[in-house]
Amino acid sequence: MTIIAAADGSALGNPGPNGWAWYIDDERWAAGGSPHGTNNQGELRAVLELLRATSGVDEKLLIECDSRYVIDSVTKWMPGWKRRGWRKSDGGPVLNRDLLEGIDEALRGRDVEFSWVKGHAGHPLNEAADERANAAAKAYQQKQEPQRGPGFAAVSDGGAALAGAMAVQAGSPRPQNRIAERVEARPAARTASAEPLWAQASDLLDGLAEPAASAPLELRLTLSADEHARLRDRADAQGISLEQALRRLI
């Protein structure tokens, strides 16, 4: 079964208040942004947050994008950039390296395909993602909280959730990393997806043989407003708390 989603970004002024959004259906979507950024940053952030939100499922992921920059960066240029230490062929630094490195890491072990669609051409998923990304950018422009969406965890299809639970078992092989591109000019049909499971069963056994720590450690971290917004976006996209989002970075 394939999960079909659209990812899109928006920037007012470019650079200016920007937004990102990914969309599967009305029950599974997320959006966010920042007070200042570019359209390309919004496009890349949408893909990154979609990959992170769906990281617990084994189904193939088909990502619809109207950005050639995003698709070419991931499917064509990124291997060469990495070989050159994240430098372009002319020796200059790769723009948006932090987002691209995050996407590269999130793609590991995933079966992901990218499909280019023409923007503002009636593709249902793309139009829905574009609307939400633009709304997020306008919210930041007006210094308001954007509509962040239910994320991926809010799945009402109990059958799909059960199928996902059966697919993620201890010892079950994960798909090899495969990044492909498909150019498609027609709207893609929506496909139901499974509720994410954020850990393999084998992960639950990790550390049982290790001695317990004598006492929990407390860590205090000061975040900028932009860093806090990005962390909150990640947590909201996965349907978890800020504390849980931080713990998953460890």
C-alpha positions in Angstrom: 0.0 0.0 0.0 1.3 3.5 -0.9 0.8 6.6 1.1 0.2 9.6 -1.3 0.9 13.0 0.1 1.5 16.5 -1.2 4.2 18.9 0.2 4.2 22.6 -0.5 5.7 25.8 0.8 4.9 29.5 0.6 6.7 32.8 1.3 5.3 36.3 1.4 8.0 38.5 0.0 10.5 35.7 -0.6 12.2 36.1 1.8 9.5 37.0 4.3 7.0 35.2 6.5 6.9 31.7 5.2 4.8 28.6 5.6 4.9 24.9 4.8 2.3 22.1 4.7 1.9 18.5 3.8 -1.4 16.9 3.1 -2.8 13.4 2.8 -6.4 14.0 3.6 -8.5 16.1 5.9 -7.6 14.0 8.9 -3.9 13.8 8.2 -2.1 17.0 7.4 0.2 19.5 9.2 1.4 23.0 8.6 3.8 25.5 10.2 6.3 28.1 9.2 8.5 30.9 10.5 8.5 34.7 10.7 11.2 34.9 8.0 12.3 32.5 5.2 12.2 31.7 1.5 9.8 29.7 -0.6 12.4 27.0 -1.2 12.9 26.7 2.6 9.2 26.2 3.0 9.1 23.6 0.3 12.0 21.7 1.8 10.6 21.9 5.3 7.3 20.5 4.1 9.1 17.4 2.7 11.2 17.0 5.9 8.2 17.3 8.2 6.3 14.8 6.1 9.1 12.3 6.3 9.5 12.7 10.0 5.7 12.4 10.6 5.5 9.1 8.7 8.8 7.7 9.9 7.1 4.9 11.8 5.4 3.2 8.8 6.7 0.8 6.3 4.5 1.7 3.4 5.9 3.3 0.3 5.5 7.1 0.3 4.7 9.0 -2.8 5.3 12.7 -2.4 3.7 15.1 -4.8 5.7 18.4 -5.3 5.3 21.4 -7.6 8.9 22.4 -6.9 11.5 21.2 -9.4 14.1 22.6 -7.0 13.1 20.2 -4.3 12.8 17.1 -6.5 16.1 17.8 -8.3 17.9 18.6 -5.1 16.9 15.2 -3.5 16.9 12.9 -6.5 19.7 14.3 -8.7 22.0 16.8 -7.0 22.3 15.7 -3.4 24.6 12.6 -3.9 27.2 14.9 -5.6 26.9 17.6 -3.0 27.5 15.0 -0.2 30.6 13.7 -2.0 32.0 17.2 -2.2 31.3 18.0 1.4 28.0 19.8 0.7 29.6 22.0 -2.0 28.2 22.7 -5.4 30.1 21.9 -8.6 31.5 25.5 -8.6 32.8 25.1 -5.1 30.1 27.3 -3.5 28.2 26.2 -0.4 24.9 24.4 -0.9 22.0 26.5 0.2 19.6 25.2 2.8 22.1 22.6 3.8 20.5 22.0 7.2 17.1 21.1 5.7 18.7 18.9 3.0 20.8 17.0 5.5 17.6 16.4 7.5 15.9 15.1 4.5 18.8 12.9 3.6 18.8 11.4 7.1 15.0 11.0 7.1 15.1 9.1 3.8 17.4 6.3 5.1 15.6 2.9 5.0 12.6 4.4 3.3 10.9 3.6 0.0 10.1 7.1 -1.2 9.1 8.4 -4.7 8.7 12.0 -5.8 6.1 13.0 -8.4 6.2 16.5 -10.0 2.8 18.1 -10.4 2.0 21.5 -11.9 1.1 24.0 -9.2 -2.3 25.8 -9.2 -3.5 23.3 -11.9 -6.3 21.6 -9.9 -4.3 18.7 -8.3 -6.4 18.1 -5.2 -3.6 17.2 -2.8 -1.3 19.9 -4.1 -4.1 22.5 -3.8 -4.9 21.5 -0.3 -1.2 21.7 0.8 -0.7 25.0 -1.0 -3.8 26.5 0.7 -2.5 25.5 4.2 1.1 26.6 3.6 -0.1 30.0 2.4 -2.4 30.3 5.4 0.5 29.6 7.7 2.7 32.2 6.0 -0.2 34.8 6.4 -0.6 33.9 10.0 3.1 34.6 10.7 2.8 37.8 8.7 0.0 38.9 11.0 1.9 37.6 14.1 -0.7 35.0 14.8 -0.6 31.3 15.6 -1.1 29.2 12.4 -3.5 26.3 12.0 -1.1 23.4 12.5 -3.4 20.5 11.7 -4.0 17.1 13.3 -0.7 15.6 12.1 -0.3 12.0 11.0 -1.3 10.2 14.1 -5.0 11.2 13.9 -6.2 8.3 11.7 -9.8 7.2 11.9 -9.4 4.1 9.8 -9.1 1.4 12.4 -8.5 -1.3 9.8 -5.5 0.6 8.4 -4.1 1.1 11.8 -4.4 -2.6 12.5 -2.7 -3.4 9.2 0.1 -1.1 10.2 0.5 -2.7 13.6 0.8 -6.1 12.0 3.4 -4.9 9.5 5.8 -3.5 12.2 7.0 -6.5 14.2 10.2 -7.5 15.7 12.6 -8.8 13.1 10.5 -7.7 10.1 12.8 -6.3 7.4 12.5 -2.6 6.5 12.5 -1.6 2.9 15.8 -0.6 1.3 16.3 3.0 0.7 15.0 3.9 -2.7 14.5 7.4 -4.0 12.7 7.7 -7.3 11.1 10.4 -9.3 7.9 10.2 -11.3 6.7 13.1 -13.5 2.9 13.1 -13.5 0.5 15.6 -15.0 -2.8 14.2 -13.6 -4.1 14.3 -10.0 -3.2 11.1 -8.1 -5.9 9.2 -6.2 -5.8 9.3 -2.4 -4.7 6.2 -0.6 -5.4 5.3 3.0 -2.4 4.9 5.2 -1.7 3.2 8.5 -1.4 4.9 11.9 2.3 5.3 12.6 4.1 3.2 15.2 7.1 5.2 16.5 9.2 2.2 17.5 10.0 -1.3 16.4 9.1 -4.0 18.9 12.8 -4.8 19.2 13.5 -1.2 20.2 11.5 -1.8 23.4 14.1 -4.3 24.5 17.0 -2.0 24.1 18.7 -1.2 27.4 17.0 -3.8 29.5 20.3 -5.4 30.3 22.0 -2.1 31.2 22.1 -1.0 34.8 19.6 1.7 35.7 20.9 5.2 36.2 21.2 6.2 39.8 19.1 9.3 39.3 17.5 11.2 36.3 19.5 14.1 34.9 17.9 17.5 34.4 18.9 19.4 31.3 18.0 23.0 30.7 18.1 24.4 27.2 17.4 28.0 26.0 15.8 28.1 22.6 15.3 31.1 20.3 11.7 31.9 19.2 12.4 30.4 15.8 14.0 27.2 17.3 11.0 26.8 19.6 8.6 27.2 16.6 10.4 24.5 14.6 10.4 22.1 17.6 6.7 22.8 18.1 6.0 22.2 14.4 7.7 18.9 14.6 5.8 17.8 17.7 2.5 18.9 16.3 3.2 17.1 13.0 3.7 13.9 14.9 0.9 14.4 17.4 3.2 14.4 20.4 4.3 16.8 23.2 7.3 19.1 23.0 9.0 16.9 25.7 8.5 13.8 23.6 9.8 15.5 20.5 13.0 16.5 22.4 13.4 12.9 23.7 13.3 11.5 20.1 16.3 13.6 19.2 18.4 11.8 21.8 
